[in-house]
Amino acid sequence: MAWYDEAIFYHIYPLGMLDAPKENSYGEPVHRLRELKKWIPYYKELGINAIYIGPLFESVGHGYETTDYRKLDSRLGDNDDLKQFVKDCHKEGIHVIFDGVFNHVGRDFFAFKDLKQNRENSRYKDWFLNVNFWNNNEYNDGFSYENWGGYNLLVKLNQRNPEVKDYIRDVIKFWVSEFDVDGIRLDAADVLDFDYMKMLRQVANEVKPDFWLMGEVIHGDYSRWVNDGTLHAVTNYTLHKALFSGHNDHNYFEIAHTVKRLYEMGGNRPDGLRLYNFSDNHDVERIINKINNKAAYYPVHILVYTLPGVPSIYYGSECGIEGRKEKGSDASLRPALNFDNYKNAVKENDYASFISRLSKIRKVLPALSYGDYRESMLTNRQYAYTRNCGDSCVIVTVNNDDNQATINGRGAKDGNYVGALSGNKLSVCGGNYSAEVPGNYGEIWVPENEAGALIGDIKEKPIKSAKVAATPVSIAPVSIAPVTIEPVANKSDTAKNQDIVQKQDSQKTQQTTKGGAAAKYNLDVKYSAYNPDEIASRNDYDAMTIEELQVAILEKMAHNGSVNDQMIKTVMDNVYLDSLKNWVKSFR
């Protein structure tokens, strides 16, 4: 067990939060970072025990075009300010990780300045990739070079150069000795050289016990990066996308199949892939703007806190603040915050109160950090799973419908449970349970013998209903026109009987025309054209239609055991192409 196994992260973009100028004049330090000290009690109240902060080091603009890796950005203060911030956090039991921008540097980086001045004679010319002195660029350097993302502002380092490796190795050692940092989030890890990452992991293993390396990776097989030789974790963008689209589309299949695929990627072990889970960050729009129904904030964050992985909250989102990309700028995603507006948020803001509650629940229940994951029930709008650790079983139920729903789950350990959000009771017998869950909400069911402290808190300060949001959702009343029922003309009994016979004959005719998947699974007659055996023999899932994918899934289920009516209904209710593709690919 390491500290990051039980971490609850708070993500800070300091240049934005502390209202630093957009461009660095490289003047005298302005000690903005000192302002964070007064926020630390607030972070504790939220239940935060880890902070990811960055970028921090001297740069010319947004922070990712590093000028000096050993100097705090002068817009934020000096090195003593950063040293004190980490020290203050450690006093309160909060670990701190920095942004490590080791893929590229800014044009004011000392080695690149030497290259501009001395060209072919620069001893640093091999520190950068594909330098071509027969070319030019928009800065009129008289040479070109490989950049990151198409921006010559970001000069790509030659990560196979031994001197570059030694330099970055020394930077990490400096950060640990100077600031006592506990880990690093690697920017653009999905384009880092793998041998370079192995070097970074070696350094991490040497500098400090449980030093954490987490990488920014968007898509792909996360196990390529997360393993004993490279990184401890990566950003879970796959789940991030599923969280908002799954709620907007009322499609819990997308979320559940994403989780299943990631869990299998980690070898079906809770410690296989301990990914960094988030609902938003400094590069994507705020979650409150991405969900169609503001009330979905509640089930989204129940999932962030209870699914396998390490939860993170982006600064301000614990209060439901807004932020959209505007005119190609990320500025509104990275706003300045006034502490006076947030110091009482846990008491006054329903979202912040809810996040604080989730943090408390996660800390009390080891199963949410170390337990396995088992799906317990799944429909378009309801989803349940268990997290099991030793003799402890935690049941999580979420509801993506506006109305209360009954979730009939299976596979839980027998016994009496208590809702950690509501205090309601739940009984599990023979592994089965029936839980009532409010609309756009959820519950974390805890074994009664583990719920003592949590239940005491509920009695002292109940969590408000999901229907009471910090930003109420206004729903206009729907005008329903009265239904006029036309009187039916009198028919003789004989005519009525003829109608009944004709209807029965029509049904019989329809049944006799059924074939293929329609006959096998008692589906609508349109499925008669689909041959289950032929579809099962194919693996071109990306080319299949919705109907073909549904039949393929039913065939996969049938191969694993009997298929009941409820299973058929669950498959037929899912009419989302991407979700069905993910589902059928998840079978082994």
C-alpha positions in Angstrom: 0.0 0.0 0.0 1.2 3.5 -0.9 -0.2 6.9 -0.1 -1.5 7.3 -3.7 -3.6 4.1 -3.3 -5.9 6.1 -1.0 -5.5 9.5 -2.5 -8.3 12.0 -3.2 -6.8 14.6 -5.5 -7.5 18.3 -5.9 -6.1 19.7 -9.2 -4.9 23.3 -9.2 -3.8 25.3 -12.3 -2.0 28.0 -10.3 -1.3 30.6 -13.0 -5.1 30.8 -13.6 -6.4 30.3 -10.0 -4.0 33.0 -8.6 -4.8 35.5 -11.5 -1.2 35.7 -12.9 -0.6 37.8 -16.0 -0.9 35.8 -19.3 2.7 36.8 -20.3 5.8 36.6 -18.1 8.0 39.8 -18.0 10.7 37.8 -16.1 10.6 40.6 -13.5 10.8 40.5 -9.8 8.8 37.7 -8.1 5.2 38.4 -7.2 4.4 36.1 -4.3 0.9 34.9 -5.4 1.6 31.3 -4.3 1.5 32.4 -0.7 -2.3 32.9 -1.1 -2.7 29.1 -1.3 -1.9 28.7 2.4 -5.3 30.0 3.5 -7.0 27.5 1.2 -5.5 24.4 2.9 -8.1 24.2 5.7 -10.8 24.3 3.0 -9.1 21.5 1.1 -9.1 19.5 4.4 -12.8 20.2 4.9 -13.4 18.9 1.4 -11.6 15.7 2.4 -8.6 16.2 0.0 -5.4 14.4 0.9 -3.4 15.0 -2.3 -2.8 18.0 -4.5 -1.7 18.0 -8.2 -0.5 21.5 -8.9 1.1 22.9 -12.1 2.6 24.0 -14.2 4.8 25.8 -11.8 8.2 26.6 -13.2 9.4 29.6 -15.1 7.8 30.0 -18.5 6.8 32.7 -20.9 3.0 32.1 -21.1 0.6 29.3 -20.1 3.4 27.4 -18.2 4.0 24.5 -20.6 6.8 26.3 -22.5 9.4 25.9 -19.7 12.2 28.4 -19.5 13.8 27.2 -16.2 13.0 23.9 -14.5 14.7 25.0 -11.2 12.9 28.2 -10.6 9.3 28.9 -9.6 7.6 31.0 -12.2 8.2 34.6 -11.1 4.5 35.4 -11.6 3.9 33.0 -8.7 6.8 33.9 -6.4 10.2 32.3 -5.6 11.4 28.9 -4.6 11.0 29.6 -0.9 7.2 30.1 -1.6 6.9 26.7 -3.2 9.0 25.0 -0.6 6.7 26.5 2.1 3.5 25.5 0.3 4.6 21.9 0.1 5.7 22.0 3.8 2.3 23.5 4.8 0.5 20.7 2.9 2.6 18.0 4.4 1.8 19.3 7.9 -1.9 18.6 7.2 -1.3 15.2 5.7 -1.7 16.3 2.1 0.7 15.0 -0.5 1.8 17.2 -3.4 2.7 16.3 -7.0 4.0 18.7 -9.7 3.5 19.0 -13.4 6.5 17.6 -15.2 6.8 19.1 -18.7 9.7 16.9 -20.0 8.6 16.4 -23.6 9.3 19.9 -24.8 10.7 23.3 -23.6 10.1 26.9 -24.4 12.2 29.0 -26.8 13.7 30.8 -23.8 15.2 27.6 -22.4 19.0 28.1 -22.0 20.0 25.3 -24.4 17.7 26.5 -27.1 19.0 30.1 -26.7 22.5 28.7 -27.2 21.3 26.9 -30.3 19.9 30.1 -31.8 23.1 32.0 -31.0 25.7 29.4 -32.1 23.8 27.3 -34.6 25.9 24.4 -35.9 28.5 25.1 -33.3 26.1 24.9 -30.3 27.0 22.0 -28.0 23.2 21.7 -27.4 22.2 21.2 -31.0 21.6 17.4 -30.4 19.3 18.2 -27.4 16.5 18.9 -29.8 14.9 16.7 -32.5 15.4 17.1 -36.2 17.2 20.4 -36.2 17.6 21.4 -39.9 20.0 24.3 -40.7 18.8 24.3 -44.3 15.3 25.4 -43.3 13.6 28.2 -41.5 10.5 29.0 -39.5 8.1 31.8 -38.6 10.6 33.2 -36.0 13.2 33.5 -38.8 15.7 31.4 -36.7 17.4 30.3 -39.9 16.7 26.6 -39.0 13.7 24.4 -38.2 13.1 21.8 -35.5 10.5 19.3 -34.4 7.8 20.8 -32.1 4.9 19.5 -30.1 1.4 19.8 -31.4 2.4 21.9 -34.4 3.5 24.9 -32.2 7.1 26.1 -32.7 6.7 27.8 -29.3 7.1 24.2 -27.9 10.5 22.8 -28.8 10.7 19.0 -28.6 13.5 17.5 -26.6 15.6 14.7 -28.0 14.7 12.1 -25.3 17.3 9.6 -26.6 20.1 12.0 -26.0 22.1 10.9 -22.8 22.7 14.5 -21.8 19.0 15.3 -21.9 18.3 12.2 -19.8 20.9 13.2 -17.3 19.6 16.8 -17.2 16.0 15.7 -16.5 17.1 13.1 -14.0 18.9 15.9 -12.1 15.8 18.1 -12.3 13.7 15.5 -10.6 16.3 15.0 -7.9 16.4 18.8 -7.4 12.6 18.9 -7.0 12.7 16.3 -4.3 15.7 17.7 -2.4 14.5 21.4 -2.7 10.7 21.1 -2.5 10.1 17.6 -1.0 7.6 16.8 -3.8 5.8 13.5 -3.6 5.4 12.7 -7.3 5.0 14.1 -10.9 2.3 14.2 -13.4 4.0 13.8 -16.8 2.7 16.2 -19.4 2.1 14.6 -22.9 3.1 11.2 -21.7 1.4 9.5 -24.6 4.2 10.9 -26.9 7.1 10.3 -24.6 9.8 7.8 -25.6 9.3 4.6 -23.7 13.0 4.2 -22.8 12.9 7.8 -21.5 9.9 6.9 -19.3 11.8 3.9 -18.0 14.6 6.3 -17.0 12.0 8.5 -15.2 10.6 5.5 -13.3 14.1 4.5 -12.3 14.7 7.9 -10.8 11.2 7.8 -9.1 12.2 4.5 -7.5 15.4 6.0 -6.2 14.5 9.5 -4.9 11.8 8.8 -2.4 9.7 5.9 -1.1 6.3 5.8 -2.9 7.2 8.6 -5.4 4.3 8.6 -7.8 4.5 8.9 -11.6 1.2 9.7 -13.4 1.1 10.4 -17.1 -1.2 12.4 -19.3 -2.5 9.8 -21.8 -5.6 10.4 -23.9 -6.5 7.1 -25.6 -5.0 3.6 -26.2 -4.2 0.5 -24.3 -3.3 2.1 -20.9 -1.3 -1.0 -19.8 1.4 0.1 -22.3 2.2 3.0 -20.0 1.0 1.6 -16.6 3.3 -1.2 -15.5 6.3 -1.9 -13.2 8.7 -0.5 -15.8 7.2 2.9 -16.7 4.3 4.7 -14.9 2.1 4.1 -11.9 -1.0 5.6 -13.4 -2.3 7.6 -16.4 -5.2 10.0 -16.8 -8.5 8.1 -17.5 -9.8 10.1 -20.5 -11.7 7.1 -21.6 -13.9 7.1 -18.5 -14.1 10.9 -18.6 -15.8 10.8 -22.0 -18.1 8.0 -20.9 -19.2 9.8 -17.8 -20.8 12.8 -19.5 -22.0 11.2 -22.7 -23.4 8.2 -20.8 -25.5 10.5 -18.7 -26.5 12.8 -21.5 -27.6 9.8 -23.6 -29.2 8.0 -20.7 -26.8 5.2 -21.6 -25.2 3.5 -18.7 -24.1 0.7 -21.0 -21.4 3.0 -22.3 -20.0 3.7 -18.8 -20.3 0.1 -17.7 -18.6 -1.4 -20.8 -15.9 1.2 -20.5 -15.2 0.2 -16.9 -15.3 -3.5 -17.8 -12.8 -3.0 -20.7 -10.4 -1.0 -18.5 -10.7 -3.5 -15.7 -9.9 -6.3 -18.1 -7.0 -4.2 -19.4 -5.6 -4.4 -15.9 -5.9 -8.2 -15.6 -9.3 -8.0 -13.8 -7.4 -7.0 -10.6 -8.2 -3.9 -8.5 -4.5 -3.0 -8.5 -4.0 -3.8 -12.2 -4.7 -0.3 -13.5 -5.1 2.3 -10.8 -6.1 5.1 -13.2 -6.5 8.8 -12.4 -10.3 9.4 -12.6 -11.7 12.9 -13.2 -14.9 14.6 -14.5 -13.0 17.7 -15.8 -9.6 19.4 -15.8 -7.7 22.3 -17.2 -7.9 21.1 -20.8 -11.6 20.2 -21.0 -14.9 22.1 -20.4 -16.3 22.0 -16.9 -18.5 19.0 -16.1 -21.4 21.3 -15.2 -21.4 22.5 -18.8 -21.0 19.1 -20.4 -24.0 17.5 -18.7 -27.4 18.3 -20.1 -29.1 17.9 -16.7 -27.3 19.7 -13.9 -28.6 17.1 -11.4 -26.5 14.5 -13.2 -23.5 16.0 -11.3 -24.4 13.8 -8.4 -24.3 10.3 -10.0 -21.3 11.4 -12.1 -19.3 12.1 -9.0 -20.5 9.0 -7.1 -18.9 7.1 -10.0 -15.7 9.1 -9.9 -15.3 8.3 -6.2 -16.4 4.7 -6.2 -15.1 3.1 -9.5 -11.7 1.5 -9.6 -9.0 4.3 -9.7 -7.9 7.4 -7.9 -10.5 10.3 -7.8 -9.7 13.9 -8.6 -11.6 17.2 -8.4 -10.5 20.2 -10.6 -10.4 23.4 -8.6 -13.8 25.1 -8.4 -15.7 22.2 -9.9 -16.5 21.0 -6.3 -18.9 24.0 -6.3 -20.2 23.5 -9.8 -18.6 26.5 -11.4 -18.9 26.8 -15.2 -16.2 27.0 -17.9 -16.3 26.6 -21.7 -13.7 26.8 -24.4 -14.3 30.1 -26.1 -12.8 31.2 -29.4 -10.1 28.5 -29.2 -9.0 29.7 -25.7 -8.8 27.7 -22.5 -8.8 30.9 -20.3 -12.3 30.4 -19.0 -11.4 26.8 -17.9 -8.6 28.3 -15.7 -10.3 31.2 -13.8 -9.0 33.2 -10.9 -10.8 32.3 -7.6 -11.4 34.6 -4.6 -11.0 32.7 -1.4 -13.7 34.7 0.4 -16.3 33.2 -2.1 -15.3 29.6 -1.2 -14.2 29.5 2.5 -17.7 28.4 3.6 -18.6 26.4 0.5 -18.8 23.0 2.3 -21.5 24.4 4.5 -23.3 26.6 1.9 -22.9 25.0 -1.5 -24.7 21.7 -2.0 -22.2 20.4 -4.5 -19.2 21.1 -2.2 -21.1 19.5 0.7 -21.7 16.4 -1.5 -18.0 16.2 -2.5 -16.9 16.5 1.1 -19.3 13.7 2.0 -18.0 11.4 -0.8 -14.4 12.0 0.4 -15.4 11.0 3.9 -17.1 7.8 2.7 -14.1 6.9 0.5 -11.7 7.3 3.4 -13.8 5.2 5.8 -14.2 2.3 3.3 -11.0 0.5 2.2 -13.0 -1.4 -0.4 -13.4 1.7 -2.5 -9.6 2.0 -2.7 -8.6 -1.7 -2.8 -11.7 -3.7 -3.6 -12.4 -5.6 -6.8 -15.2 -4.6 -9.2 -18.2 -6.7 -10.1 -21.1 -5.4 -12.1 -24.4 -6.1 -10.3 -27.1 -4.7 -12.5 -27.3 -2.6 -15.7 -29.9 -0.9 -17.8 -29.9 2.3 -19.8 -30.7 4.4 -16.8 -29.7 2.3 -13.8 -26.3 0.8 -12.9 -25.0 -1.1 -9.9 -21.8 -2.8 -8.9 -20.0 -4.1 -5.9 -16.5 -3.4 -4.5 -15.2 -6.3 -2.4 -12.2 -6.3 -0.2 -11.7 -9.2 2.2 -14.9 -9.8 4.1 -16.2 -6.3 3.2 -18.6 -5.6 0.4 -19.8 -2.1 -0.7 -22.7 -1.8 -3.1 -23.0 1.2 -5.4 -26.2 2.1 -7.1 -26.8 5.1 -9.4 -29.9 6.3 -11.2 -29.9 8.4 -14.4 -33.6 8.9 -14.6 -35.6 11.9 -13.3 -37.8 9.5 -11.3 -37.1 7.2 -8.4 -36.1 3.7 -9.5 -35.9 0.3 -8.0 -32.6 -1.4 -8.7 -32.8 -5.2 -8.4 -29.2 -6.3 -8.1 -27.3 -9.6 -7.5 -24.0 -10.8 -6.5 -23.6 -8.9 -3.2 -22.7 -10.5 0.1 -25.6 -11.3 2.4 -26.3 -9.1 5.3 -27.8 -5.7 6.3 -26.5 -2.5 4.7 -26.9 1.2 5.4 -26.9 4.0 2.8 -23.9 6.2 3.5 -25.7 9.1 1.8 -29.2 8.7 3.1 -29.1 6.4 6.2 -31.7 4.1 4.5 -31.5 0.3 5.1 -31.0 -2.5 2.6 -31.1 -6.2 3.1 -29.2 -8.7 0.9 -30.3 -12.3 0.9 -29.0 -15.0 -1.4 -26.8 -12.3 -3.0 -29.9 -10.4 -4.2 -31.2 -7.0 -3.2 -33.8 -4.4 -4.1 -32.7 -0.8 -3.6 -34.8 2.3 -4.0 -32.7 5.1 -5.5 -33.9 8.8 -6.0 -33.9 10.3 -9.5 -30.6 11.6 -10.7 -28.8 10.4 -7.6 -27.3 7.3 -6.1 -26.3 5.5 -3.0 -23.3 3.8 -1.5 -24.5 0.9 0.6 -22.2 0.0 3.5 -22.3 -3.1 5.7 -24.1 -2.2 8.9 -21.2 -3.1 11.1 -18.9 -0.7 9.1 -21.3 2.2 9.0 -21.1 3.6 12.5 -19.2 6.9 12.0 -20.9 7.5 8.7 -24.4 7.1 10.1 -23.6 9.4 13.0 -22.7 12.1 10.5 -25.9 11.6 8.6 -28.0 12.2 11.7 -25.9 15.2 12.5 -26.0 16.8 9.1 -28.1 15.0 6.4 -27.0 15.3 2.8 -29.5 17.2 0.8 -31.5 15.5 -1.9 -30.2 15.6 -5.4 -33.4 17.5 -6.2 -32.0 20.5 -4.4 -29.1 21.6 -6.5 -26.7 24.6 -6.0 -27.9 25.8 -9.3 -31.5 24.7 -9.5 -32.6 23.2 -12.8 -35.7 25.0 -14.1 -38.2 22.8 -15.8 -41.0 24.4 -17.6 -44.4 22.9 -17.0 -45.5 20.7 -19.9 -49.0 21.4 -21.3 -50.8 18.2 -22.0 -53.8 18.5 -24.3 -56.8 16.4 -23.1 -57.2 13.2 -25.0 -60.5 12.9 -26.8 -61.8 9.3 -27.0 -64.2 8.9 -29.9 -67.2 6.6 -29.2 -66.9 3.2 -30.9 -69.8 2.4 -33.2 -71.9 -0.5 -31.9 -71.0 -3.8 -33.5 -72.8 -7.0 -33.3 -71.3 -9.8 -31.3 -70.7 -11.6 -34.6 -68.7 -8.7 -36.0 -66.7 -8.4 -32.8 -65.9 -12.1 -32.9 -64.8 -11.7 -36.5 -62.4 -8.9 -35.5 -60.9 -11.1 -32.8 -60.4 -14.1 -35.1 -58.8 -11.9 -37.8 -56.4 -10.4 -35.1 -55.5 -13.9 -33.9 -55.0 -15.1 -37.5 -52.7 -12.1 -38.2 -50.6 -12.9 -35.1 -50.3 -16.5 -36.1 -49.3 -15.5 -39.6 -46.6 -13.1 -38.2 -45.3 -15.9 -35.9 -45.0 -18.3 -38.8 -43.0 -15.8 -40.8 -40.5 -15.4 -38.1 -37.1 -16.9 -38.6 -33.5 -16.3 -37.8 -32.8 -14.2 -34.6 -36.5 -13.2 -34.4 -37.6 -16.8 -33.9 -34.6 -17.8 -31.7 -35.0 -14.9 -29.2 -38.7 -14.0 -29.8 -37.8 -10.6 -31.3 -39.6 -8.3 -33.6 -40.2 -9.8 -37.0 -37.6 -7.5 -38.6 -34.9 -9.7 -36.9 -36.0 -12.6 -39.1 -33.5 -11.5 -41.7 -30.5 -12.0 -39.3 -29.0 -15.4 -39.1 -27.5 -15.8 -35.6 -25.0 -18.5 -36.6 -23.7 -16.4 -39.5 -23.4 -13.2 -37.4 -21.6 -15.2 -34.6 -19.0 -16.3 -37.0 -18.1 -12.8 -38.0 -15.8 -10.4 -36.1 -16.2 -7.3 -38.2 -18.0 -5.5 -35.4 -17.0 -2.0 -36.6 -18.9 -2.7 -39.9 -22.1 -4.1 -38.2 -25.4 -2.4 -37.9 -27.2 -1.9 -34.6 -29.4 -4.9 -35.2 -26.4 -7.1 -36.1 -24.5 -6.1 -33.0 -27.5 -6.8 -30.8 -27.8 -10.3 -32.3 -24.0 -10.8 -31.9 -24.3 -9.9 -28.2 -27.2 -12.3 -27.6 -25.2 -15.1 -29.3 -22.2 -14.3 -27.1 -24.4 -14.5 -24.1 -26.0 -17.7 -25.2 -22.5 -19.2 -25.7 -21.8 -18.4 -22.0 -25.1 -19.8 -20.6 -28.9 -19.4 -20.9 -30.4 -16.1 -22.0 -33.5 -15.0 -20.1 -36.1 -12.4 -21.0 -34.5 -9.7 -18.9 -31.1 -10.2 -20.6 -32.8 -9.9 -24.0 -34.6 -6.8 -23.0 -31.4 -5.2 -21.7 -29.7 -5.9 -25.1 -32.6 -4.6 -27.2 -32.9 -1.5 -25.1 -29.4 -0.5 -26.0 -29.6 1.2 -29.4 -26.3 3.1 -29.2 -23.8 2.0 -31.9 -20.5 2.7 -30.0 -21.8 1.2 -26.8 -22.8 -2.0 -28.6 -19.4 -2.2 -30.3 -17.7 -1.9 -27.0 -20.0 -4.4 -25.4 -19.6 -7.1 -28.0 -15.8 -6.6 -28.0 -15.7 -7.1 -24.2 -16.7 -10.8 -24.5 -13.8 -13.3 -24.5 
